[in-house]
Amino acid sequence: MKRLLCVLMLLLPLAGMAQTGGHPVNITVINNKGEAPRRDIIAYVKGENPVVHTLKDGKLTLQHVADNDTVAVIIKHRKYEFPANGMTALQLNLNRNDKIATAMRNGEKMPANAYKAVPLSVSSPDVSVNNMASSLQYSSLADYLTGRIAGLIIEGGPGNYQAYLDGMVPLVVVNGIRMQSFNAANMLVNPNDIESVTIDRNGVIYGASGMNGVLVINTK
């Protein structure tokens, strides 16, 4: 019995290693001035439900990256995908337009065809007050938006409203200010004052907080 317990104690750390697996990848992004970019840059390991991270001072370490994983980095309106096979360090040097000038993998320059650049669409209004019925008949922002935008669901009631965009909780921005919640926006915005409503399903320009999509509301 004692021998069995000893064997189990020896195997437990190995089991933990097997569950986590992978290795860390250190990511560094440098702008054309040799400094950390001032814009939001996010990185994550591609998957069904990726956990996104925002680079701090141009640096980030992704943990538990497997060799068959793909590391994605979003900069401005582009997503770059890098095969993680054997990668422990990734340095991205940007040009003046915030595009990758050179990518260094483990200290060696990567050819352009060794990674993928995927353009992401810029925000564009999916709906605006000009093509919607008059807002004068609505008593609240929640009432105003209900059933108006494909994929946008408003649930709850007065004092406890929540918005879901394609099943996820979006970031809500009112006149350029990020709201703590849709309910906060609902209490702030008078539907009679709405000028436009924009849905940004990429949300890349808002960093990690915009990954679930962004509901942008501008008032007159």
C-alpha positions as CSV (number, residue, x, y, z in Angstrom):
1,M,0.0,0.0,0.0
2,K,2.8,2.4,0.9
3,R,4.6,1.5,-2.3
4,L,1.4,2.3,-4.3
5,L,1.0,5.7,-2.5
6,C,4.7,6.5,-3.3
7,V,4.1,5.7,-7.0
8,L,1.0,7.9,-7.1
9,M,2.8,10.8,-5.5
10,L,5.5,10.5,-8.2
11,L,3.0,10.4,-11.0
12,L,0.8,13.3,-9.9
13,P,3.3,16.1,-10.9
14,L,3.7,14.3,-14.3
15,A,-0.1,14.2,-14.7
16,G,-0.3,17.9,-14.0
17,M,2.4,18.6,-16.6
18,A,0.5,16.5,-19.1
19,Q,-2.7,18.4,-18.5
20,T,-1.2,21.9,-18.9
21,G,1.4,20.9,-21.6
22,G,3.0,23.2,-24.0
23,H,5.6,25.9,-23.5
24,P,5.6,29.7,-23.0
25,V,6.0,32.0,-25.9
26,N,7.4,35.5,-25.3
27,I,5.9,38.1,-27.6
28,T,7.4,41.6,-28.1
29,V,6.1,44.3,-30.5
30,I,8.2,47.3,-31.4
31,N,7.1,50.3,-33.4
32,N,9.2,52.1,-36.1
33,K,10.7,54.3,-33.4
34,G,12.0,51.3,-31.4
35,E,9.4,51.8,-28.7
36,A,6.4,49.9,-27.4
37,P,3.3,50.8,-29.5
38,R,0.8,53.1,-27.8
39,R,-2.2,51.4,-29.4
40,D,-3.9,48.3,-28.0
41,I,-2.4,45.0,-29.2
42,I,-3.9,41.7,-28.3
43,A,-2.6,38.1,-28.7
44,Y,-4.1,34.7,-28.1
45,V,-3.8,31.1,-29.0
46,K,-6.3,30.2,-31.7
47,G,-9.1,27.9,-30.6
48,E,-12.9,27.5,-30.2
49,N,-13.0,29.8,-27.1
50,P,-9.7,31.7,-27.1
51,V,-8.5,33.6,-24.0
52,V,-7.3,36.9,-25.3
53,H,-4.6,39.0,-23.7
54,T,-3.5,42.6,-24.1
55,L,0.2,43.4,-24.5
56,K,1.6,45.6,-21.7
57,D,4.4,47.9,-22.8
58,G,4.6,45.9,-26.0
59,K,5.3,42.6,-24.2
60,L,3.3,39.5,-23.3
61,T,4.0,35.8,-22.4
62,L,1.5,33.2,-23.6
63,Q,1.6,30.1,-21.5
64,H,1.1,26.5,-22.4
65,V,1.4,26.9,-26.2
66,A,1.6,23.5,-27.9
67,D,3.6,22.9,-31.1
68,N,0.5,22.4,-33.2
69,D,-1.1,25.7,-32.0
70,T,-1.4,28.9,-33.9
71,V,-0.5,32.2,-32.2
72,A,-2.6,35.1,-33.3
73,V,-1.7,38.8,-32.8
74,I,-4.1,41.6,-33.7
75,I,-2.6,45.0,-34.6
76,K,-4.8,47.8,-35.8
77,H,-7.1,46.2,-38.4
78,R,-5.0,43.1,-39.1
79,K,-4.7,39.7,-37.6
80,Y,-1.4,37.9,-37.9
81,E,-1.2,34.1,-37.5
82,F,2.0,32.3,-36.6
83,P,2.6,28.5,-36.4
84,A,3.8,27.8,-32.9
85,N,5.9,24.8,-33.7
86,G,9.1,25.2,-31.7
87,M,8.5,28.9,-31.1
88,T,9.6,30.3,-27.8
89,A,10.1,34.0,-28.7
90,L,8.3,36.2,-31.3
91,Q,9.4,39.8,-32.0
92,L,7.3,41.9,-34.4
93,N,8.9,45.1,-35.7
94,L,6.3,47.5,-37.1
95,N,6.6,50.1,-39.8
96,R,5.1,53.7,-39.6
97,N,1.7,52.3,-40.7
98,D,1.7,49.8,-37.8
99,K,2.1,46.9,-40.2
100,I,4.7,44.2,-39.6
101,A,8.0,45.1,-41.3
102,T,9.9,42.1,-39.9
103,A,8.9,39.1,-37.8
104,M,11.6,37.4,-35.7
105,R,11.0,33.9,-34.6
106,N,13.5,32.7,-31.9
107,G,15.8,35.5,-33.0
108,E,15.7,34.6,-36.7
109,K,13.8,36.5,-39.4
110,M,10.7,34.8,-40.7
111,P,10.0,34.9,-44.4
112,A,6.7,36.7,-45.2
113,N,5.1,33.4,-46.4
114,A,5.8,31.7,-43.1
115,Y,2.9,33.5,-41.4
116,K,-0.5,34.7,-42.4
117,A,-1.9,38.3,-42.4
118,V,-5.7,38.5,-42.3
119,P,-7.3,41.9,-42.8
120,L,-10.1,42.7,-40.5
121,S,-13.0,45.0,-41.5
122,V,-13.3,48.4,-40.1
123,S,-16.4,49.5,-38.1
124,S,-19.4,50.2,-40.3
125,P,-22.9,51.1,-39.3
126,D,-25.2,48.1,-39.4
127,V,-28.1,50.3,-38.5
128,S,-28.7,54.0,-37.9
129,V,-31.5,56.3,-36.8
130,N,-32.0,57.4,-40.4
131,N,-33.3,54.0,-41.5
132,M,-35.2,53.2,-38.3
133,A,-38.7,54.2,-37.2
134,S,-38.9,57.4,-35.2
135,S,-37.4,57.0,-31.7
136,L,-40.1,59.3,-30.2
137,Q,-42.3,56.2,-29.6
138,Y,-39.7,54.5,-27.4
139,S,-39.3,55.0,-23.7
140,S,-35.8,53.6,-23.3
141,L,-32.7,52.6,-25.2
142,A,-33.5,48.9,-24.5
143,D,-37.0,49.4,-26.0
144,Y,-35.5,51.3,-28.9
145,L,-33.0,48.5,-29.9
146,T,-35.1,45.5,-29.2
147,G,-35.7,43.5,-32.4
148,R,-33.9,46.1,-34.6
149,I,-30.4,44.6,-35.1
150,A,-29.8,41.0,-36.2
151,G,-28.0,39.1,-33.5
152,L,-28.6,41.8,-30.8
153,I,-30.8,40.5,-28.0
154,I,-31.9,42.7,-25.1
155,E,-32.9,40.9,-21.9
156,G,-33.9,41.8,-18.4
157,G,-36.0,44.7,-17.2
158,P,-35.8,48.3,-15.8
159,G,-32.6,48.6,-13.7
160,N,-31.3,45.2,-14.8
161,Y,-31.0,45.2,-18.7
162,Q,-28.3,43.2,-20.5
163,A,-27.4,43.1,-24.1
164,Y,-26.1,40.1,-26.0
165,L,-24.5,40.3,-29.5
166,D,-24.4,36.9,-31.2
167,G,-24.6,35.3,-27.8
168,M,-21.8,37.3,-26.2
169,V,-21.8,40.4,-24.0
170,P,-20.6,43.3,-26.2
171,L,-18.7,46.4,-25.1
172,V,-21.0,49.4,-25.1
173,V,-19.6,52.8,-26.1
174,V,-21.6,56.0,-25.9
175,N,-20.2,59.1,-27.5
176,G,-16.7,57.7,-27.3
177,I,-17.0,56.7,-23.6
178,R,-16.9,53.0,-22.6
179,M,-19.8,52.0,-20.4
180,Q,-19.5,49.6,-17.6
181,S,-22.6,47.8,-18.9
182,F,-25.5,48.1,-21.2
183,N,-27.7,48.8,-18.3
184,A,-25.6,51.9,-17.5
185,A,-26.0,53.1,-21.1
186,N,-29.7,52.4,-20.9
187,M,-30.0,54.8,-17.9
188,L,-27.9,57.4,-19.6
189,V,-29.2,57.6,-23.2
190,N,-32.5,59.2,-24.1
191,P,-33.7,57.4,-27.3
192,N,-35.0,60.7,-28.6
193,D,-31.4,62.0,-28.8
194,I,-29.9,59.0,-30.7
195,E,-28.1,60.0,-33.9
196,S,-26.6,56.7,-34.9
197,V,-26.1,53.1,-33.7
198,T,-23.1,51.1,-35.0
199,I,-22.3,47.4,-34.5
200,D,-18.6,46.5,-34.8
201,R,-18.4,42.7,-34.6
202,N,-14.6,42.6,-34.9
203,G,-14.0,45.2,-32.1
204,V,-10.3,45.0,-32.8
205,I,-9.8,48.8,-32.5
206,Y,-11.0,48.6,-28.9
207,G,-8.5,45.9,-27.8
208,A,-9.3,42.9,-25.8
209,S,-12.5,44.4,-24.3
210,G,-14.0,44.6,-27.8
211,M,-13.4,40.9,-28.7
212,N,-17.1,40.1,-28.1
213,G,-18.2,42.9,-30.4
214,V,-19.0,46.6,-29.8
215,L,-22.3,48.5,-29.6
216,V,-21.5,52.1,-30.4
217,I,-24.1,54.8,-29.8
218,N,-23.8,58.4,-30.7
219,T,-26.3,61.1,-29.6
220,K,-27.0,64.5,-31.2
